[in-house]
Amino acid sequence: MRTGDSYVESLRDGRNVILDGVPVEDVASHPAFSAGVRTVARLYDFAADPANRQLMTYESPTDGRPVNLSWLVPRSVEDLRRRRLAIEAWSELSFGYLGRSPDHVASFFAGFSGSLDTFAKAGDRYAENVQRFYEWARDEDLYVTYTIIHPQIDRSKGPHEQYEPNLYASIARSGDDGVVVRGAQMLGTGTLMSDYLFVSSIQPLPPGADDYGLSVAIPVNHPRLRIYPRRPYGRDVTATGDYPLSAVYDETDALVVFDDVDVPAEHVFVDRDRDITFAQFNRTPAHLLGNTQAQIRYAVKMRFLAGLASQLAEWSGQATERNFQLSLARVAAQASVPYGMVLAGEYNATIDGNGVARPDPEMLYSAMTLQPALYRDITYALREMTGGTTIQVPSSVSAWDDPVTRADFERFVRWPDVDAEHRVALLKLIWDAIGSEFASRHFQYEMFYAGSGSVVQGRLYRNYDWERARSMVLRCLAETPGPHQEPEAEREGSSP
């Protein structure tokens, strides 16, 4: 198992990260990224700790060594349960704020490995490439991220119809020795802190866009790969106590540019095939496993937000007030939904034709459909509960160093049984969760985690058991005095 120190050291590999127009020499020590790097390192240390071996690992089929459970191809409900507990333990270390931790894309590759026949449709070598990379990444404990969304340039046109060719990540040339990738891809979340980048397109590709039908793995330190992170939220934090989440859990997002990146044949999984590019996400278990990981992480985050609300009630002396208790009950209901859906998806799992346990898609896509609204409502509830108190705090924790300032805040800014310093600490934490720039990014992230609402709702529409729901209606009609025959269209199996 990889340790945190070995992970940190691996990042000193010459990767081409450009911040504010200036190359970053060492992301592991740069003040904009070092805290996020150390957060990921904590995950590796936790998984490598012998005390957590049963919780976090299983035996590699290659040599029996312990490897992270996020790479496990689940063959039973019990396997799904083991994966859930490991993912949940990792998520709790970051309070759910690392959306692209190493177990996310690992879960996608577990799904790919469980459906190699999908890739073999273009030739056995592609399936062999997928399995070889999967086994290597699993056994080496690699951190893989992905960029699978095109930059939004002209959204009224397909990727091949933009104002110049190869603007989006695409295959510019291919041959027996591999392919050359050209273009750019957006939302490389965590990419500058990872080992490998999985590049593909989760968006359906229209006819004529064959060059954009790709699936490849690229080392993040490739000399012709450029990473442009957005403004880091923790860089300008003067004290961790002022922005306790921003300072530690910013995983960064980035535009990734592929300046004719050569990819060797063994790291090519799809080469100019629109159908297989689509199928790898929608016909294999990958989308279900990857997004189950995401919902487990999201459930932990919602639980943390509920904890903030409860701690606020306890320390402010309002925990016994009926109205506050009712507000907390609504928060508890909102926080319970994603985890309940994960458990239901696990319980209702089915075994597919390749022997892989697939979480119930109806439960998963129901949770993902509700995700934006639940996050909006729980953060709004926290805003209501805090009122103006999150604004009436010292400008910085350094204010405690001044005896006059400290005396004023200790007198005027406190709760009945909680002193000013503890009150301010909690309120600054809540503000960083609901009102800071870091919080706004997470609000946007949870709103569009699965893409636009129509995308995830479409997935739910296709996976909901409409026939079972309609059958109850028809049975009710049949038991009601009146017509007892289905309309002709209904008997012919018309869609809802």
C-alpha positions in Angstrom: 0.0 0.0 0.0 1.2 3.5 -0.8 2.0 5.8 2.0 1.3 9.5 2.2 5.0 10.4 1.9 5.5 8.3 -1.1 2.5 9.9 -2.8 3.7 13.4 -2.0 7.2 12.5 -3.4 5.7 11.1 -6.6 4.3 14.5 -7.5 7.8 16.0 -7.9 7.9 14.7 -11.5 8.0 17.8 -13.6 4.3 18.1 -14.3 3.3 21.2 -16.2 1.0 23.2 -14.0 0.6 26.9 -14.8 -0.9 29.2 -12.2 -1.3 33.0 -12.9 0.7 32.5 -16.1 3.7 31.1 -14.1 4.8 27.4 -14.1 4.6 25.8 -10.7 7.9 24.1 -9.9 6.6 21.8 -7.2 2.8 21.3 -6.6 3.6 19.4 -3.4 5.1 22.4 -1.7 3.4 25.3 -3.5 1.3 27.3 -1.0 -1.7 27.1 -3.3 -1.7 23.3 -3.4 0.3 21.8 -0.6 -2.6 21.6 1.9 -4.7 19.7 -0.6 -1.8 17.4 -1.4 -1.4 16.7 2.3 -5.1 15.9 2.6 -4.8 13.3 -0.1 -1.7 12.0 1.6 -3.7 11.4 4.8 -6.1 9.2 2.8 -3.1 7.0 1.7 -1.7 6.9 5.2 -5.1 5.8 6.6 -5.5 3.1 4.0 -2.0 1.8 4.5 -2.3 1.7 8.3 -2.3 -2.1 9.2 -5.0 -1.3 11.7 -7.3 -0.4 8.8 -6.4 -3.3 6.6 -9.6 -5.2 6.9 -11.7 -2.0 6.4 -9.8 -0.6 3.5 -8.2 -3.4 1.5 -8.7 -6.8 -0.2 -6.1 -9.2 -1.6 -4.8 -8.4 -5.1 -5.6 -11.3 -7.5 -2.1 -10.7 -8.9 0.0 -11.5 -5.9 -2.2 -11.5 -2.8 -0.9 -8.1 -1.5 -3.4 -5.8 0.1 -4.9 -3.3 -2.4 -7.5 -0.5 -1.9 -11.1 -1.8 -2.0 -12.2 1.0 -4.4 -10.6 -1.1 -7.1 -12.6 -4.2 -6.3 -14.9 -5.5 -9.0 -18.0 -6.4 -6.9 -19.4 -9.9 -7.4 -22.0 -9.8 -4.6 -24.0 -7.5 -2.3 -21.4 -8.2 0.3 -18.7 -6.8 -2.0 -20.7 -3.6 -2.5 -21.1 -3.3 1.3 -17.3 -3.7 1.8 -16.7 -1.0 -0.9 -19.2 1.3 0.7 -17.6 1.1 4.2 -14.1 1.8 2.7 -15.3 4.7 0.7 -17.3 6.1 3.6 -14.2 5.9 5.9 -12.1 7.8 3.3 -14.9 10.4 2.8 -15.2 11.1 6.5 -11.5 12.1 6.6 -12.3 15.1 4.4 -15.9 15.5 5.6 -17.1 14.7 2.1 -15.3 17.7 0.5 -13.0 15.8 -1.8 -15.2 15.1 -4.8 -12.5 13.4 -6.9 -10.6 11.5 -4.3 -8.6 8.4 -5.6 -11.5 6.1 -5.1 -13.7 7.9 -7.6 -12.1 7.0 -11.0 -10.9 3.7 -9.5 -14.5 2.8 -9.2 -15.1 3.6 -12.9 -12.1 1.3 -13.8 -13.5 -1.5 -11.7 -16.7 -1.2 -13.8 -14.6 -1.2 -17.0 -12.7 -4.3 -15.8 -16.1 -6.0 -15.1 -17.3 -5.5 -18.7 -14.3 -6.1 -20.9 -16.5 -7.4 -23.7 -17.7 -3.8 -24.3 -14.1 -2.8 -25.3 -13.4 -6.0 -27.2 -16.1 -5.1 -29.7 -13.4 -3.0 -31.5 -10.7 -5.7 -31.0 -9.4 -7.9 -28.2 -6.3 -5.6 -27.8 -8.5 -2.8 -26.4 -10.0 -5.0 -23.7 -6.5 -6.3 -22.9 -5.3 -2.7 -22.6 -8.1 -1.8 -20.2 -7.5 -4.9 -18.0 -3.7 -4.4 -18.0 -4.0 -0.7 -17.0 -6.6 -1.5 -14.4 -4.4 -4.2 -12.7 -1.3 -2.0 -12.8 -3.1 1.0 -11.3 -4.7 -1.1 -8.7 -1.5 -2.9 -7.6 0.5 0.4 -7.7 -2.2 2.3 -5.7 -2.3 5.0 -8.3 -4.4 8.2 -8.1 -6.3 8.5 -11.4 -8.5 11.5 -12.2 -10.5 12.2 -15.4 -11.5 14.9 -17.9 -14.6 13.7 -19.7 -16.4 17.0 -20.4 -15.8 19.2 -23.5 -15.1 22.9 -23.0 -18.2 24.9 -23.7 -17.3 27.0 -26.8 -20.2 26.9 -29.2 -22.8 24.7 -27.5 -25.1 24.9 -30.5 -22.7 22.8 -32.6 -21.1 19.4 -32.3 -17.5 19.0 -31.3 -16.5 18.5 -35.0 -18.4 21.6 -36.0 -16.5 24.2 -33.9 -14.7 27.1 -35.4 -11.5 25.0 -35.8 -10.9 21.2 -35.7 -9.7 19.4 -32.6 -10.7 22.1 -30.1 -12.0 19.4 -27.8 -9.9 16.5 -26.7 -9.7 14.3 -29.8 -7.5 11.9 -31.8 -5.5 13.9 -34.3 -3.5 10.8 -35.5 -3.5 7.1 -34.8 -1.4 4.2 -35.7 -0.1 0.8 -34.5 2.1 2.5 -32.0 -0.7 4.5 -30.4 -2.5 7.8 -30.9 -1.9 11.6 -30.7 -4.4 13.5 -28.6 -5.1 17.2 -29.4 -7.4 19.8 -27.9 -8.7 20.6 -24.4 -11.0 19.3 -21.8 -12.6 21.0 -18.8 -13.0 20.3 -15.1 -9.9 18.4 -14.3 -10.8 18.2 -10.7 -7.9 17.0 -8.6 -5.9 16.4 -11.8 -2.8 18.4 -10.8 -2.5 16.2 -7.7 -3.0 12.9 -9.4 -0.8 10.3 -11.2 -2.7 9.6 -14.4 -5.5 11.3 -16.3 -8.2 9.3 -17.9 -9.4 11.2 -21.0 -12.7 10.5 -22.7 -16.2 11.9 -23.4 -19.2 11.1 -21.3 -21.4 13.2 -23.6 -23.0 11.4 -26.5 -21.2 12.1 -29.7 -23.1 13.0 -32.9 -22.4 11.5 -36.3 -19.3 12.9 -37.8 -17.5 13.3 -34.4 -15.6 10.1 -34.7 -12.3 11.7 -33.8 -13.7 12.6 -30.4 -14.6 9.0 -29.6 -11.6 8.2 -27.5 -10.6 6.7 -24.2 -7.0 6.9 -23.1 -4.8 7.1 -20.0 -2.1 9.8 -19.9 0.5 10.4 -17.2 -0.1 13.8 -15.6 3.6 14.7 -16.1 3.5 14.3 -19.8 5.6 17.1 -21.3 2.9 18.2 -23.8 0.1 18.2 -21.3 -0.7 21.6 -19.7 -2.8 22.1 -16.6 -4.4 25.5 -15.9 -6.0 25.5 -12.4 -8.7 28.0 -11.4 -7.9 30.4 -8.5 -7.0 28.4 -5.5 -9.2 29.2 -2.5 -6.7 28.4 0.2 -3.7 30.4 -1.1 -4.8 33.7 0.3 -6.1 32.4 3.6 -4.1 34.2 6.3 -5.1 31.7 9.1 -6.6 28.2 8.9 -9.1 29.2 11.6 -10.6 31.9 9.3 -11.4 29.5 6.5 -10.9 26.0 8.0 -12.3 24.2 4.9 -10.9 26.4 2.2 -7.4 26.1 3.7 -7.3 22.3 3.7 -9.8 20.7 1.3 -9.5 22.6 -2.0 -8.9 19.9 -4.5 -8.7 22.4 -7.4 -10.3 22.2 -10.8 -8.5 22.9 -14.1 -8.6 23.3 -17.8 -6.3 20.6 -19.3 -4.7 21.2 -22.7 -3.4 18.4 -24.9 -0.8 19.8 -27.2 -0.4 16.7 -29.5 0.1 14.3 -26.6 1.4 10.9 -27.8 -0.3 8.0 -26.1 1.3 4.6 -26.4 -0.9 1.8 -27.8 -1.1 0.0 -24.5 -2.9 3.0 -22.9 -5.5 3.3 -25.7 -8.9 1.8 -24.8 -11.1 3.4 -27.5 -9.8 4.7 -30.8 -12.2 6.8 -32.9 -15.4 4.8 -31.9 -18.4 6.9 -30.8 -20.5 3.9 -29.8 -17.9 2.3 -27.5 -17.1 5.7 -26.0 -20.8 6.0 -25.0 -21.1 2.3 -24.0 -18.1 2.3 -21.6 -20.2 4.6 -19.3 -23.7 3.5 -20.1 -23.6 -0.2 -20.7 -20.8 -1.3 -18.3 -21.2 -1.0 -14.5 -18.8 1.9 -14.5 -21.3 4.7 -14.2 -23.1 2.9 -11.4 -20.0 2.1 -9.4 -18.4 5.5 -9.9 -21.5 7.5 -9.0 -22.3 5.2 -6.0 -18.9 6.3 -4.7 -19.9 9.9 -5.3 -23.2 9.5 -3.5 -21.5 7.9 -0.5 -19.1 10.9 -0.4 -22.1 13.2 -0.8 -24.0 11.5 2.1 -21.0 12.1 4.3 -20.9 15.7 3.4 -24.7 16.1 4.1 -24.1 14.4 7.5 -21.4 17.0 8.2 -23.7 19.9 7.4 -26.4 18.3 9.6 -23.7 18.2 12.4 -23.0 21.9 11.9 -26.7 22.7 12.4 -26.9 20.5 15.5 -23.7 21.9 17.0 -25.0 25.4 16.4 -28.2 24.5 18.3 -26.3 23.0 21.2 -23.8 25.8 21.7 -26.3 28.6 21.1 -28.6 27.3 23.7 -31.5 26.6 21.2 -31.4 22.8 21.2 -34.4 22.6 23.5 -36.6 25.1 21.5 -39.4 23.4 19.6 -39.1 25.4 16.5 -35.3 24.8 16.3 -35.9 21.1 16.8 -38.3 21.1 13.9 -35.8 22.8 11.7 -33.2 20.2 12.7 -35.6 17.4 11.9 -36.0 18.7 8.3 -32.2 19.0 8.1 -31.9 15.4 9.3 -34.4 14.2 6.7 -32.5 16.0 3.9 -29.2 14.5 5.1 -30.6 11.0 5.3 -31.8 10.8 1.8 -28.6 10.1 -0.1 -27.3 7.5 2.3 -30.7 5.7 2.4 -30.6 5.6 -1.4 -27.1 4.2 -1.4 -28.3 1.4 1.0 -31.4 0.7 -1.1 -29.3 0.5 -4.3 -26.9 -1.9 -2.6 -29.7 -4.0 -1.2 -31.5 -4.2 -4.6 -28.4 -4.9 -6.5 -28.5 -7.3 -9.4 -25.8 -9.6 -10.9 -25.2 -8.8 -14.6 -24.2 -11.2 -17.4 -20.6 -10.8 -16.5 -21.1 -11.7 -12.9 -20.8 -8.1 -11.6 -23.0 -6.8 -8.8 -24.7 -3.6 -10.1 -26.3 -1.2 -7.6 -30.0 -0.5 -8.4 -29.9 2.3 -11.0 -33.4 3.5 -10.0 -32.1 4.3 -6.5 -28.9 5.8 -7.7 -30.4 8.1 -10.3 -33.2 9.1 -7.9 -30.5 10.3 -5.4 -28.6 12.1 -8.2 -31.8 13.8 -9.4 -32.5 15.1 -5.8 -28.9 16.0 -5.1 -29.0 19.7 -6.2 -32.2 20.5 -4.4 -31.2 18.7 -1.2 -27.9 20.6 -1.1 -29.6 23.9 -1.8 -32.2 23.2 1.0 -29.8 22.1 3.7 -27.4 25.0 3.1 -30.3 27.4 3.1 -31.5 25.9 6.4 -28.1 26.7 7.9 -28.3 30.2 6.6 -31.7 30.6 8.3 -30.4 29.2 11.6 -27.3 31.4 11.7 -29.0 34.6 10.6 -26.5 37.5 10.9 -24.2 35.7 13.3 -21.8 34.4 10.7 -21.2 38.0 9.6 -20.7 39.4 13.1 -17.3 37.8 13.7 -13.7 39.2 13.9 -12.1 39.9 10.6 -9.4 37.4 11.4 -8.5 35.0 14.3 -5.4 37.3 14.7 -7.8 39.7 16.4 -7.6 37.6 19.5 -4.0 38.8 19.9 -5.2 42.3 20.7 -6.3 42.5 24.3 -8.9 45.2 23.7 -10.5 43.4 20.8 -10.5 40.1 22.7 -12.2 41.7 25.7 -14.9 43.3 23.5 -15.7 40.0 21.7 -15.6 38.0 24.9 -18.1 40.4 26.3 -20.5 40.9 23.4 -20.0 37.9 21.1 -20.6 34.8 23.1 -23.3 32.2 23.9 -24.8 31.4 27.3 -22.4 28.6 28.0 -19.9 28.9 25.2 -17.1 31.5 25.1 -16.4 33.9 22.2 -13.5 32.0 20.8 -15.5 28.7 20.4 -18.5 30.6 19.0 -16.4 32.4 16.4 -14.6 29.2 15.5 -17.9 27.4 14.8 -19.4 30.4 12.9 -16.4 30.7 10.7 -16.6 27.0 9.9 -20.3 27.3 9.0 -19.6 30.3 6.8 -16.8 28.4 5.0 -19.4 25.7 4.4 -22.2 27.9 3.1 -21.0 31.4 2.2 -17.3 31.6 1.2 -16.0 31.3 -2.3 -15.1 27.7 -1.4 -18.7 27.1 -0.4 -20.0 28.6 -3.6 -17.8 26.3 -5.7 -19.2 23.3 -3.8 -22.8 24.6 -4.3 -22.1 24.8 -8.0 -20.4 21.4 -7.9 -23.3 19.6 -6.3 -25.8 21.3 -8.6 -24.1 20.1 -11.7 -22.2 17.1 -10.5 -24.0 14.8 -12.9 -24.4 17.4 -15.6 -27.5 19.4 -16.4 -30.7 18.3 -14.7 -32.1 16.9 -17.9 -29.1 14.5 -18.2 -29.6 12.8 -14.8 -33.4 13.0 -15.1 -33.1 11.2 -18.4 -31.1 8.4 -16.8 -33.8 8.1 -14.1 -36.6 8.1 -16.6 -34.9 5.2 -18.5 -34.3 3.2 -15.3 -37.4 3.7 -13.3 -39.8 0.8 -13.2 -42.7 2.5 -14.9 -44.4 -0.8 -15.9 -44.7 -1.8 -12.2 -46.1 1.6 -11.3 -48.7 1.5 -14.2 -49.7 -2.1 -13.4 -51.0 -0.9 -10.0 -53.0 1.8 -11.7 -54.5 -0.7 -14.2 -55.3 -3.1 -11.4 -57.0 -0.3 -9.5 -59.0 0.6 -12.6 -60.0 -3.1 -13.1 -61.3 -3.3 -9.5 -63.4 -0.1 -10.0 -66.9 -0.4 -11.6 -66.7 0.7 -15.2 -64.5 -0.4 -18.2 -62.4 -3.4 -17.6 -60.4 -3.5 -20.8 -57.1 -1.7 -21.4 -57.1 0.8 -24.3 -55.6 -0.6 -27.4 -52.5 1.6 -27.2 -51.8 0.4 -23.7 -52.1 -3.2 -24.6 -49.6 -2.6 -27.4 -47.0 -1.5 -24.8 -47.0 2.3 -25.4 -44.4 4.1 -23.4 -45.5 6.3 -20.4 
